[in-house]
Amino acid sequence: MNFALFASSLGQIFAPATLLYTLIGAAGGILIGAIPGLTATMGIALLVPFTYGLDFIPGVAMLLGIFCGGMYGGSIAAILIHTPGTPSAAATVLDGYPMGQQGQPGRALTISLFSSFMGGIIGAIVMSFLSPTISKMALKFGPAEFFALAVFGLSVIVSISGKDLVKGLITAFFGLLLATVGMDKTCAYLRFFKLRGFYDGIPFIPALIGLFAISEVIANFEQMLKSTATKKTVVAGSGNPIANYFKSIVTNVLPKKEDVKTILPHICKGSLIGTFIGSIPGAGGDIAAFVSYSEAKRSSKHPELFGKGAPEGIAAAESANNGCSGGAMIPMLALGVPGDSNTAVLMGAFIMHGFQPGPMMFVEHLDIVYAVFGALLAANLAFLIVGMLGVNLFTKVISVERYFLIPCILVLSLVGSYAINQSMFDVYFAIVMGVIGYLLQKYGFPLSPILLALILGPLCESNIRRYMQIVDGKFFMIFSRPICIIFFVLAVASLITALLNQRKIARREAEATASE
């Protein structure tokens, strides 16, 4: 690495005007990510034309601010209203929402913010120093390796199934069945429901919103019908409100020493997991977050606390999905292949400004490459600043009376469902999935396995079909590929440790019940 050129590029990134654009992008990204259905990809796509009139470096800095801010913003809705603002925040719901319901929404948001920042910084550092090496590894992934990765991801279902493994497997199979709806990617045969809205498969974002947001709205509405009790109005503190606000930032937003000690190992692991998975074209933050969450639960001394507000669960999920931001940039810059939908849009912005991502960019425009490295570091710092200023404001959401809050969540959910494809079909489908999600939760069935199956099902099916065509149906040839063997071994190890953890949890709960 040319450190003199890198330092010069950092000087351009940390110029006041460029930092201002980065902060604006980060604030916009957090807002977009926090609204269910509005993804960072959408925000980047909307603002790409506006960067045409800017110089390349300020423009890309603002877009990266949206990218990183949107990744963190998804956790806000996940923690406060049980709705992942973005698909990559789906794993954050598992422990973030329970912690918020225990009267600690500020703590959950702080852990999420700190973990997201650390994950993004580690991902950016790895991207800065190891881009060529990691991109060479990504080139070795073909249909067989993607299938093995999907199998490894599906093994996580055991870890996120909660107390009842059978119910978790039932919902996972239901999700896999839904994943087969739509046009067959290999032979273009239309399967199951011959409705135009299902041609491309189950609409993922409306399904996500329905399962988590609308089901929660229905459950809360049911509770309101059964009880007339409402939340007490929060009384503002005395003194200067602005001074009180900034004082609360210092006392409440900075993570406690105990939390830092607990979550730091999981942040380091989650960041590296996210960077690696993010560097594989086609994989994304949602897969990385679930894999990291499963690893955190596997290695924890107290797995029984996961799903009940464990800070390690929040840290593992958020560090992984933000680590993906650096990981996804690696194949885009080094190979000219976008790592996910966000970098696909970013690649368009690069081309619009006259830069073609790929191997030659490291030769012809090394200063621009270093500027992108610096811009990603600045984007993570920007969303940390915006997040610290806003955490106490975000927590005010749950102090609103449920009679006002629940209709607002419903409206945002329906608008988010419509915004993806501007289709009322998606809105109706989200409502149907909301009813299904409500009924499943009411009878103790976990929802996360459905979501994971919807993510990994198409990846698994399409790649095994391609591989079988390549090897003329000789499936067992897959065991001659080293990367596949590694993923299969990891899948078996994940299943075994998850089952052992389930037994440990059941034993400890039985002991706790006996001692009462």
DOVOGU-725336 format. One record per residue (C-alpha): y, z, x. Coordinates in Angstrom, 3 decimals, always signed. Example, Ala and Ser with C-alpha at 12.3 -4.5 7.8 and 13.67 -1.06 7.14 Angstrom:
REM residues 2
+----------+----------+----------+
!       py !       pz !       px !
+----------+----------+----------+
!   -4.500 !   +7.800 !  +12.300 !
!   -1.060 !   +7.140 !  +13.670 !
+----------+----------+----------+
***
This chain:
REM residues 516
+----------+----------+----------+
!       py !       pz !       px !
+----------+----------+----------+
!   +0.000 !   +0.000 !   +0.000 !
!   +3.481 !   -0.872 !   +1.200 !
!   +5.165 !   +2.523 !   +0.739 !
!   +8.642 !   +1.270 !   +1.637 !
!   +8.448 !   -1.386 !   -1.082 !
!   +6.945 !   +1.147 !   -3.506 !
!   +9.841 !   +3.553 !   -2.866 !
!  +12.333 !   +0.733 !   -3.404 !
!  +10.661 !   -0.172 !   -6.723 !
!  +10.775 !   +3.468 !   -7.820 !
!  +14.501 !   +3.464 !   -7.126 !
!  +14.924 !   +0.637 !   -9.643 !
!  +12.821 !   +2.446 !  -12.247 !
!  +14.726 !   +5.711 !  -11.967 !
!  +18.108 !   +4.060 !  -12.350 !
!  +20.037 !   +5.653 !  -15.267 !
!  +19.986 !   +2.555 !  -17.511 !
!  +16.239 !   +2.002 !  -17.026 !
!  +15.506 !   +5.686 !  -17.704 !
!  +17.547 !   +5.490 !  -20.906 !
!  +15.480 !   +2.534 !  -22.138 !
!  +12.295 !   +4.433 !  -21.209 !
!  +13.404 !   +7.504 !  -23.181 !
!  +14.290 !   +5.345 !  -26.196 !
!  +10.864 !   +3.698 !  -26.001 !
!   +9.084 !   +7.055 !  -25.675 !
!  +10.933 !   +8.516 !  -28.675 !
!  +10.155 !   +5.431 !  -30.750 !
!   +6.524 !   +5.484 !  -29.626 !
!   +6.078 !   +9.142 !  -30.619 !
!   +7.596 !   +8.426 !  -34.038 !
!   +5.396 !   +5.366 !  -34.577 !
!   +2.259 !   +7.132 !  -33.330 !
!   +2.853 !  +10.119 !  -35.609 !
!   +2.917 !   +7.955 !  -38.757 !
!   -0.644 !   +7.170 !  -39.892 !
!   -1.338 !   +3.464 !  -39.738 !
!   +1.540 !   +2.539 !  -37.424 !
!   -0.033 !   +2.082 !  -33.997 !
!   +1.563 !   +1.756 !  -30.567 !
!   +0.356 !   -1.865 !  -30.541 !
!   +2.487 !   -2.581 !  -33.588 !
!   +5.512 !   -0.912 !  -32.013 !
!   +5.157 !   -2.879 !  -28.777 !
!   +4.697 !   -6.148 !  -30.671 !
!   +7.819 !   -5.514 !  -32.764 !
!  +10.015 !   -4.773 !  -29.740 !
!   +8.775 !   -7.482 !  -27.355 !
!  +11.335 !  -10.036 !  -28.673 !
!  +14.155 !   -7.499 !  -28.169 !
!  +13.317 !   -7.188 !  -24.465 !
!  +13.891 !  -10.900 !  -23.908 !
!  +17.596 !  -10.310 !  -23.402 !
!  +16.962 !   -7.499 !  -20.906 !
!  +15.986 !   -7.699 !  -17.271 !
!  +12.235 !   -7.462 !  -16.765 !
!  +12.121 !   -3.934 !  -15.334 !
!  +14.152 !   -2.170 !  -18.096 !
!  +12.284 !   -4.200 !  -20.710 !
!   +8.813 !   -3.331 !  -19.468 !
!   +9.873 !   +0.310 !  -18.975 !
!  +10.837 !   +0.537 !  -22.650 !
!   +7.550 !   -1.076 !  -23.744 !
!   +5.535 !   +1.311 !  -21.571 !
!   +7.518 !   +4.188 !  -23.088 !
!   +6.366 !   +3.052 !  -26.536 !
!   +2.795 !   +2.694 !  -25.238 !
!   +2.571 !   +6.198 !  -23.744 !
!   +4.654 !   +7.862 !  -26.463 !
!   +2.466 !   +6.323 !  -29.157 !
!   -0.689 !   +7.644 !  -27.493 !
!   +0.698 !  +11.183 !  -27.630 !
!   +2.343 !  +10.765 !  -31.042 !
!   -1.034 !  +10.238 !  -32.715 !
!   -1.951 !  +13.856 !  -31.952 !
!   +1.017 !  +15.211 !  -33.928 !
!   -0.315 !  +13.974 !  -37.261 !
!   -3.874 !  +14.895 !  -36.202 !
!   -2.890 !  +18.521 !  -35.587 !
!   -0.446 !  +19.044 !  -38.439 !
!   -1.878 !  +17.054 !  -41.360 !
!   -5.518 !  +16.327 !  -40.376 !
!   -4.762 !  +12.637 !  -39.951 !
!   -5.042 !  +10.844 !  -36.613 !
!   -1.797 !   +8.928 !  -36.228 !
!   -3.694 !   +6.482 !  -34.007 !
!   -7.442 !   +5.829 !  -33.633 !
!   -7.429 !   +7.367 !  -30.147 !
!   -6.344 !  +10.717 !  -31.655 !
!   -9.415 !  +10.947 !  -33.899 !
!  -11.180 !  +13.393 !  -31.553 !
!   -8.060 !  +15.606 !  -31.443 !
!   -8.523 !  +16.386 !  -35.145 !
!  -11.746 !  +18.281 !  -34.431 !
!   -9.999 !  +21.250 !  -32.783 !
!   -6.300 !  +20.494 !  -33.177 !
!   -6.226 !  +20.821 !  -36.960 !
!   -8.266 !  +24.081 !  -37.074 !
!   -5.918 !  +25.631 !  -34.502 !
!   -2.950 !  +24.553 !  -36.606 !
!   -4.548 !  +26.092 !  -39.719 !
!   -4.963 !  +29.368 !  -37.826 !
!   -1.179 !  +29.650 !  -37.608 !
!   -0.889 !  +28.170 !  -34.116 !
!   +0.418 !  +24.617 !  -34.604 !
!   +2.945 !  +25.052 !  -31.792 !
!   +0.227 !  +26.096 !  -29.368 !
!   -1.928 !  +23.124 !  -30.360 !
!   +0.968 !  +20.686 !  -29.937 !
!   +1.874 !  +22.226 !  -26.579 !
!   -1.677 !  +21.882 !  -25.274 !
!   -1.771 !  +18.320 !  -26.567 !
!   +1.567 !  +17.471 !  -24.920 !
!   +0.666 !  +19.022 !  -21.564 !
!   -2.785 !  +17.416 !  -21.557 !
!   -1.406 !  +14.028 !  -22.562 !
!   +1.182 !  +14.172 !  -19.793 !
!   -1.336 !  +15.198 !  -17.134 !
!   -3.811 !  +12.560 !  -18.327 !
!   -1.155 !   +9.858 !  -18.238 !
!   +0.069 !  +10.881 !  -14.771 !
!   -3.441 !  +11.004 !  -13.301 !
!   -4.236 !   +7.633 !  -14.881 !
!   -1.023 !   +6.150 !  -13.452 !
!   -1.751 !   +7.516 !   -9.963 !
!   -5.295 !   +6.156 !  -10.015 !
!   -3.940 !   +2.811 !  -11.213 !
!   -1.367 !   +2.755 !   -8.397 !
!   -3.842 !   +3.320 !   -5.581 !
!   -7.201 !   +2.028 !   -6.826 !
!   -6.413 !   -0.985 !   -9.048 !
!   -8.237 !   -3.628 !   -6.934 !
!  -11.326 !   -1.429 !   -6.438 !
!  -11.693 !   -0.451 !  -10.091 !
!  -11.030 !   -3.997 !  -11.293 !
!  -13.978 !   -5.210 !   -9.189 !
!  -16.200 !   -2.678 !  -10.969 !
!  -14.899 !   -3.851 !  -14.358 !
!  -15.947 !   -7.416 !  -13.499 !
!  -19.590 !   -6.276 !  -13.365 !
!  -19.598 !   -5.443 !  -17.085 !
!  -21.396 !   -8.004 !  -19.245 !
!  -23.031 !   -7.811 !  -22.686 !
!  -25.850 !   -5.577 !  -21.395 !
!  -23.431 !   -3.061 !  -19.846 !
!  -21.256 !   -2.963 !  -22.965 !
!  -24.356 !   -2.326 !  -25.094 !
!  -25.400 !   +0.524 !  -22.778 !
!  -21.863 !   +1.961 !  -22.959 !
!  -22.025 !   +1.828 !  -26.760 !
!  -25.404 !   +3.602 !  -26.771 !
!  -23.962 !   +6.299 !  -24.510 !
!  -21.011 !   +6.643 !  -26.870 !
!  -23.288 !   +6.948 !  -29.895 !
!  -25.148 !   +9.814 !  -28.197 !
!  -21.924 !  +11.828 !  -28.610 !
!  -22.621 !  +11.980 !  -32.363 !
!  -24.903 !  +14.972 !  -31.817 !
!  -22.026 !  +16.917 !  -30.219 !
!  -19.566 !  +16.237 !  -33.042 !
!  -21.973 !  +16.777 !  -35.939 !
!  -21.086 !  +20.440 !  -36.372 !
!  -23.621 !  +23.029 !  -37.499 !
!  -25.881 !  +20.702 !  -39.459 !
!  -27.261 !  +17.965 !  -37.224 !
!  -29.104 !  +16.263 !  -40.093 !
!  -25.895 !  +15.843 !  -42.087 !
!  -24.145 !  +14.515 !  -38.988 !
!  -26.842 !  +11.905 !  -38.468 !
!  -26.691 !  +10.910 !  -42.147 !
!  -22.943 !  +10.255 !  -41.947 !
!  -23.429 !   +8.417 !  -38.631 !
!  -26.000 !   +6.078 !  -40.220 !
!  -23.612 !   +5.577 !  -43.131 !
!  -20.918 !   +4.563 !  -40.628 !
!  -23.290 !   +2.169 !  -38.849 !
!  -24.185 !   +0.619 !  -42.209 !
!  -20.483 !   +0.096 !  -42.950 !
!  -20.075 !   -1.475 !  -39.492 !
!  -22.488 !   -4.283 !  -40.475 !
!  -20.267 !   -5.408 !  -43.359 !
!  -18.460 !   -8.701 !  -42.845 !
!  -19.078 !  -11.941 !  -41.014 !
!  -21.801 !  -11.962 !  -38.377 !
!  -20.024 !  -12.526 !  -35.048 !
!  -22.919 !  -14.590 !  -33.646 !
!  -23.861 !  -17.011 !  -36.429 !
!  -20.861 !  -16.642 !  -38.808 !
!  -23.056 !  -15.574 !  -41.739 !
!  -21.225 !  -13.476 !  -44.330 !
!  -23.144 !  -10.258 !  -44.935 !
!  -23.073 !   -7.876 !  -47.896 !
!  -19.815 !   -7.892 !  -49.886 !
!  -18.372 !  -11.393 !  -50.104 !
!  -14.804 !  -10.213 !  -50.498 !
!  -11.978 !  -11.734 !  -48.472 !
!  -10.839 !   -8.315 !  -47.261 !
!  -14.246 !   -7.727 !  -45.648 !
!  -14.541 !  -11.077 !  -43.822 !
!  -13.576 !   -9.442 !  -40.517 !
!  -15.547 !   -6.297 !  -41.246 !
!  -14.477 !   -2.936 !  -42.601 !
!  -10.680 !   -2.500 !  -42.198 !
!  -10.701 !   +0.208 !  -39.546 !
!   -7.220 !   +1.732 !  -39.865 !
!   -7.400 !   +2.008 !  -43.695 !
!  -10.861 !   +3.584 !  -43.311 !
!   -9.447 !   +6.078 !  -40.811 !
!   -6.513 !   +6.931 !  -43.073 !
!   -8.743 !   +7.243 !  -46.119 !
!  -11.363 !   +9.451 !  -44.480 !
!   -8.907 !  +11.910 !  -42.969 !
!   -5.550 !  +11.687 !  -44.741 !
!   -6.303 !  +10.786 !  -48.351 !
!   -9.395 !  +13.014 !  -48.470 !
!   -7.209 !  +15.903 !  -47.267 !
!   -4.605 !  +15.074 !  -49.927 !
!   -7.288 !  +15.210 !  -52.633 !
!   -8.638 !  +18.519 !  -51.294 !
!   -5.150 !  +20.052 !  -51.202 !
!   -4.386 !  +18.786 !  -54.673 !
!   -7.546 !  +20.466 !  -55.905 !
!   -6.477 !  +23.732 !  -54.265 !
!   -3.037 !  +23.498 !  -55.881 !
!   -4.640 !  +23.153 !  -59.293 !
!   -6.729 !  +26.266 !  -58.675 !
!   -3.893 !  +28.381 !  -57.271 !
!   -0.219 !  +28.737 !  -58.127 !
!   +0.588 !  +30.446 !  -54.839 !
!   +3.051 !  +28.661 !  -52.594 !
!   +4.194 !  +29.175 !  -49.059 !
!   +7.128 !  +31.398 !  -48.356 !
!  +10.333 !  +29.826 !  -47.253 !
!  +10.939 !  +30.134 !  -43.532 !
!  +14.157 !  +32.008 !  -42.776 !
!  +16.143 !  +30.742 !  -39.837 !
!  +16.944 !  +33.149 !  -37.036 !
!  +20.408 !  +34.574 !  -36.526 !
!  +22.854 !  +33.451 !  -33.875 !
!  +23.655 !  +30.012 !  -32.578 !
!  +20.940 !  +27.667 !  -33.971 !
!  +21.231 !  +25.243 !  -31.024 !
!  +20.920 !  +28.052 !  -28.475 !
!  +17.975 !  +29.508 !  -30.416 !
!  +16.292 !  +26.115 !  -30.471 !
!  +16.504 !  +25.583 !  -26.721 !
!  +15.436 !  +29.186 !  -26.124 !
!  +12.375 !  +28.558 !  -28.278 !
!  +11.569 !  +25.488 !  -26.144 !
!  +11.376 !  +27.668 !  -23.038 !
!   +9.369 !  +30.434 !  -24.723 !
!   +7.078 !  +28.418 !  -27.000 !
!   +6.702 !  +24.906 !  -25.604 !
!   +5.656 !  +25.623 !  -22.039 !
!   +1.885 !  +26.305 !  -22.033 !
!   +0.731 !  +29.858 !  -21.407 !
!   -0.950 !  +30.691 !  -18.107 !
!   -4.191 !  +31.560 !  -19.906 !
!   -4.269 !  +28.187 !  -21.636 !
!   -3.512 !  +26.305 !  -18.414 !
!   -6.360 !  +28.091 !  -16.640 !
!   -8.727 !  +27.266 !  -19.503 !
!   -7.855 !  +23.621 !  -20.001 !
!   -7.060 !  +22.408 !  -16.467 !
!  -10.666 !  +21.550 !  -15.460 !
!  -11.155 !  +19.628 !  -18.715 !
!   -7.872 !  +17.780 !  -18.209 !
!   -9.003 !  +16.607 !  -14.766 !
!  -12.383 !  +15.433 !  -16.079 !
!  -10.910 !  +13.880 !  -19.203 !
!   -8.242 !  +11.994 !  -17.257 !
!  -10.806 !  +10.428 !  -14.929 !
!  -13.136 !   +9.593 !  -17.836 !
!  -10.246 !   +7.991 !  -19.706 !
!   -9.087 !   +5.997 !  -16.693 !
!  -12.580 !   +4.656 !  -16.025 !
!  -13.373 !   +3.750 !  -19.642 !
!   -9.873 !   +2.358 !  -20.146 !
!  -10.351 !   +0.027 !  -17.181 !
!  -13.293 !   -1.643 !  -18.933 !
!  -11.891 !   -4.533 !  -21.016 !
!  -12.704 !   -3.972 !  -24.673 !
!  -13.239 !   -0.218 !  -24.425 !
!  -10.374 !   +2.007 !  -25.484 !
!   -8.895 !   +5.457 !  -25.876 !
!  -10.927 !   +6.272 !  -28.979 !
!  -14.247 !   +5.894 !  -27.105 !
!  -12.895 !   +7.765 !  -24.076 !
!  -11.639 !  +10.666 !  -26.210 !
!  -14.995 !  +11.226 !  -27.906 !
!  -16.930 !  +10.947 !  -24.624 !
!  -14.563 !  +13.412 !  -22.941 !
!  -14.778 !  +15.795 !  -25.907 !
!  -18.563 !  +15.720 !  -25.758 !
!  -18.506 !  +16.421 !  -22.004 !
!  -16.118 !  +19.358 !  -22.525 !
!  -18.408 !  +20.861 !  -25.151 !
!  -21.492 !  +20.261 !  -22.992 !
!  -20.005 !  +22.030 !  -19.975 !
!  -18.344 !  +24.867 !  -21.900 !
!  -19.628 !  +28.432 !  -21.717 !
!  -18.694 !  +28.850 !  -25.384 !
!  -19.699 !  +25.635 !  -27.222 !
!  -19.730 !  +27.562 !  -30.512 !
!  -15.908 !  +27.641 !  -30.447 !
!  -15.605 !  +23.848 !  -30.556 !
!  -14.596 !  +22.587 !  -33.972 !
!  -12.881 !  +25.914 !  -34.686 !
!   -9.711 !  +25.466 !  -32.631 !
!  -10.930 !  +25.404 !  -29.017 !
!   -8.070 !  +24.514 !  -26.629 !
!  -10.592 !  +22.763 !  -24.351 !
!  -11.407 !  +20.296 !  -27.136 !
!   -7.753 !  +19.311 !  -27.580 !
!   -7.201 !  +19.025 !  -23.831 !
!  -10.303 !  +16.914 !  -23.228 !
!   -9.501 !  +14.439 !  -26.015 !
!   -5.799 !  +14.058 !  -25.245 !
!   -6.132 !  +13.778 !  -21.470 !
!   -8.779 !  +11.078 !  -21.914 !
!   -6.902 !   +8.897 !  -24.385 !
!   -3.714 !   +9.069 !  -22.305 !
!   -5.654 !   +8.462 !  -19.093 !
!   -6.645 !   +5.184 !  -20.737 !
!   -3.032 !   +4.008 !  -20.572 !
!   -3.277 !   +3.714 !  -16.790 !
!   -6.865 !   +2.499 !  -16.917 !
!   -6.117 !   -0.314 !  -19.380 !
!   -3.314 !   -1.601 !  -17.125 !
!   -5.734 !   -2.107 !  -14.213 !
!   -7.641 !   -5.189 !  -15.490 !
!   -4.446 !   -6.628 !  -16.945 !
!   -2.563 !   -6.528 !  -13.644 !
!   -5.460 !   -7.194 !  -11.271 !
!   -7.510 !   -9.679 !  -13.315 !
!   -5.189 !  -11.000 !  -16.005 !
!   -7.569 !   -9.571 !  -18.617 !
!   -6.048 !   -7.028 !  -21.055 !
!   -7.912 !   -3.732 !  -21.220 !
!   -7.040 !   -3.087 !  -24.891 !
!   -4.814 !   -4.318 !  -27.713 !
!   -1.726 !   -2.598 !  -26.272 !
!   -2.025 !   -4.291 !  -22.887 !
!   -2.767 !   -7.598 !  -24.621 !
!   +0.712 !   -7.458 !  -26.181 !
!   +2.217 !   -6.225 !  -22.901 !
!   +0.634 !   -9.201 !  -21.153 !
!   +2.510 !  -11.448 !  -23.562 !
!   +5.741 !   -9.705 !  -22.559 !
!   +4.979 !  -10.324 !  -18.881 !
!   +4.371 !  -14.021 !  -19.514 !
!   +7.533 !  -14.257 !  -21.627 !
!   +9.530 !  -13.003 !  -18.633 !
!   +7.860 !  -15.503 !  -16.299 !
!   +5.184 !  -13.325 !  -14.646 !
!   +1.502 !  -14.216 !  -14.984 !
!   -0.687 !  -11.088 !  -14.555 !
!   -3.693 !  -11.607 !  -12.317 !
!   -4.817 !  -11.470 !   -8.678 !
!   -1.935 !  -13.633 !   -7.435 !
!   +0.588 !  -11.173 !   -8.815 !
!   -0.370 !   -8.734 !   -6.028 !
!   +0.445 !  -11.491 !   -3.537 !
!   +3.500 !  -13.217 !   -5.005 !
!   +5.176 !  -10.371 !   -6.947 !
!   +4.082 !   -7.146 !   -5.278 !
!   +7.495 !   -5.591 !   -5.931 !
!   +7.019 !   -6.174 !   -9.668 !
!   +3.544 !   -4.611 !   -9.536 !
!   +4.968 !   -1.510 !   -7.859 !
!   +7.769 !   -1.413 !  -10.420 !
!   +5.154 !   -1.377 !  -13.209 !
!   +3.376 !   +1.505 !  -11.450 !
!   +6.645 !   +3.417 !  -11.332 !
!   +7.521 !   +2.531 !  -14.924 !
!   +4.230 !   +4.012 !  -16.143 !
!   +4.967 !   +7.263 !  -14.282 !
!   +8.469 !   +7.331 !  -15.792 !
!   +7.094 !   +6.616 !  -19.282 !
!   +4.823 !   +9.663 !  -19.088 !
!   +7.709 !  +11.811 !  -17.898 !
!   +9.877 !  +10.456 !  -20.732 !
!   +7.458 !  +11.330 !  -23.527 !
!   +7.016 !  +14.803 !  -21.968 !
!  +10.776 !  +15.392 !  -22.243 !
!  +10.987 !  +14.037 !  -25.787 !
!   +7.873 !  +15.982 !  -26.785 !
!   +9.222 !  +19.268 !  -25.402 !
!  +12.456 !  +18.802 !  -27.323 !
!  +10.576 !  +17.989 !  -30.505 !
!   +7.554 !  +20.328 !  -30.620 !
!   +9.351 !  +23.094 !  -32.502 !
!  +10.743 !  +20.522 !  -34.911 !
!   +7.288 !  +19.015 !  -35.503 !
!   +5.807 !  +22.406 !  -36.394 !
!   +8.314 !  +22.778 !  -39.247 !
!   +6.251 !  +20.199 !  -41.145 !
!   +3.600 !  +22.730 !  -42.161 !
!   +6.244 !  +25.192 !  -43.405 !
!   +7.213 !  +22.743 !  -46.161 !
!   +5.969 !  +23.591 !  -49.629 !
!   +2.682 !  +21.851 !  -50.373 !
!   +4.121 !  +20.453 !  -53.605 !
!   +6.519 !  +18.371 !  -51.486 !
!   +4.379 !  +17.825 !  -48.392 !
!   +1.210 !  +16.463 !  -50.034 !
!   +2.944 !  +13.603 !  -51.947 !
!   +4.813 !  +12.657 !  -48.738 !
!   +1.539 !  +12.485 !  -46.803 !
!   +0.000 !  +10.362 !  -49.552 !
!   +2.932 !   +7.923 !  -49.559 !
!   +2.896 !   +7.618 !  -45.749 !
!   -0.864 !   +7.071 !  -45.821 !
!   -0.665 !   +4.298 !  -48.404 !
!   +2.258 !   +2.627 !  -46.604 !
!   +0.354 !   +2.853 !  -43.308 !
!   -2.701 !   +1.262 !  -44.905 !
!   -0.612 !   -1.587 !  -46.261 !
!   +1.382 !   -2.123 !  -43.053 !
!   -1.559 !   -3.338 !  -40.948 !
!   -2.252 !   -6.583 !  -42.828 !
!   +0.316 !   -6.395 !  -45.661 !
!   -2.647 !   -6.304 !  -48.035 !
!   -3.133 !   -4.263 !  -51.205 !
!   -6.868 !   -4.627 !  -50.639 !
!   -6.524 !   -2.292 !  -47.640 !
!   -4.675 !   +0.236 !  -49.802 !
!   -7.427 !   +0.232 !  -52.432 !
!  -10.077 !   +0.497 !  -49.734 !
!   -8.279 !   +3.475 !  -48.155 !
!   -8.288 !   +5.235 !  -51.546 !
!  -12.017 !   +4.573 !  -51.973 !
!  -12.723 !   +5.910 !  -48.489 !
!  -10.535 !   +8.912 !  -49.282 !
!  -12.669 !   +9.783 !  -52.307 !
!  -15.850 !   +9.318 !  -50.243 !
!  -14.414 !  +11.475 !  -47.456 !
!  -13.428 !  +14.196 !  -49.926 !
!  -16.914 !  +14.308 !  -51.442 !
!  -18.596 !  +14.342 !  -48.023 !
!  -16.416 !  +17.203 !  -46.796 !
!  -16.930 !  +19.143 !  -49.992 !
!  -20.688 !  +19.138 !  -49.436 !
!  -20.514 !  +19.901 !  -45.716 !
!  -20.909 !  +16.422 !  -44.201 !
!  -18.793 !  +15.822 !  -41.043 !
!  -16.495 !  +12.795 !  -41.040 !
!  -16.126 !  +12.156 !  -37.298 !
!  -19.605 !  +10.575 !  -36.901 !
!  -18.592 !   +7.895 !  -39.442 !
!  -15.510 !   +7.068 !  -37.420 !
!  -17.400 !   +6.919 !  -34.124 !
!  -20.049 !   +4.683 !  -35.704 !
!  -17.352 !   +2.334 !  -37.037 !
!  -15.888 !   +2.079 !  -33.524 !
!  -19.132 !   +1.625 !  -31.614 !
!  -21.317 !   -0.141 !  -34.186 !
!  -19.747 !   -3.623 !  -33.793 !
!  -19.575 !   -3.204 !  -29.998 !
!  -23.248 !   -2.278 !  -29.892 !
!  -24.481 !   -5.006 !  -32.255 !
!  -22.490 !   -7.948 !  -30.913 !
!  -23.339 !   -7.259 !  -27.282 !
!  -27.079 !   -6.708 !  -27.777 !
!  -27.197 !   -9.983 !  -29.735 !
!  -25.440 !  -11.825 !  -26.898 !
!  -27.676 !  -10.239 !  -24.283 !
!  -30.864 !  -11.117 !  -26.161 !
!  -29.733 !  -14.744 !  -26.339 !
!  -29.004 !  -14.780 !  -22.592 !
!  -32.422 !  -13.350 !  -21.585 !
!  -34.347 !  -15.229 !  -24.297 !
!  -35.404 !  -12.070 !  -26.150 !
!  -36.730 !  -10.151 !  -23.108 !
!  -35.087 !   -6.820 !  -23.938 !
!  -36.692 !   -4.747 !  -21.184 !
!  -34.898 !   -6.788 !  -18.536 !
!  -31.935 !   -4.566 !  -19.347 !
!  -33.578 !   -1.804 !  -17.298 !
!  -33.204 !   -3.926 !  -14.172 !
!  -29.402 !   -3.570 !  -14.341 !
!  -28.121 !   -0.469 !  -12.447 !
!  -25.058 !   +0.187 !  -14.618 !
!  -27.195 !   +0.057 !  -17.782 !
!  -29.674 !   +2.530 !  -16.309 !
!  -26.828 !   +4.923 !  -15.465 !
!  -25.479 !   +4.787 !  -19.024 !
!  -28.947 !   +5.244 !  -20.552 !
!  -29.613 !   +8.261 !  -18.327 !
!  -26.235 !   +9.704 !  -19.312 !
!  -27.065 !   +9.106 !  -22.994 !
!  -30.389 !  +10.963 !  -22.696 !
!  -28.728 !  +13.799 !  -20.765 !
!  -25.977 !  +13.984 !  -23.379 !
!  -28.529 !  +14.215 !  -26.209 !
!  -30.564 !  +16.906 !  -24.467 !
!  -27.575 !  +19.071 !  -23.562 !
!  -26.075 !  +18.638 !  -27.044 !
!  -29.325 !  +19.780 !  -28.661 !
!  -29.514 !  +22.756 !  -26.295 !
!  -25.924 !  +23.621 !  -27.169 !
!  -26.774 !  +23.449 !  -30.864 !
!  -29.591 !  +25.931 !  -30.325 !
!  -27.299 !  +28.195 !  -28.287 !
!  -24.660 !  +28.107 !  -31.030 !
!  -27.236 !  +28.895 !  -33.736 !
!  -28.606 !  +31.805 !  -31.673 !
!  -25.167 !  +33.314 !  -31.035 !
!  -24.167 !  +33.010 !  -34.679 !
!  -27.429 !  +34.703 !  -35.704 !
!  -26.733 !  +37.530 !  -33.241 !
!  -23.180 !  +37.898 !  -34.550 !
!  -24.446 !  +38.054 !  -38.145 !
!  -27.090 !  +40.641 !  -37.243 !
!  -24.550 !  +42.885 !  -35.498 !
!  -22.245 !  +43.003 !  -38.555 !
+----------+----------+----------+
***
